[in-house]
């Protein structure tokens, strides 16, 4: 569902798939087959890998010291972005 709701995936499909579709005749069946192949071969394993990596990293990321460090880094990043935005005006 995440990939289906991602507009970048639709842009990729509209730009990449046409070269593999027939020039004449119905293309819906082949377009659906290409989309299914992309979901099964590329998108599903990618999402599964992200979930498995997040599950393995959850114990490490939930430690208090790591959380504090991440919050400080992210806070400093936001402050730097704000300063850059203010200086651009």
Buried (B, 14 or more C-beta within 10 A) or exposed (E): EEBEEEEEBEEEBEEEBEEEBEEEEEBEEBBEEBBEEBBEEEBEEEBEEEEEEEEEEEEEEEEEEEEEEEEEEEEEEEEEEEEEEEEEE
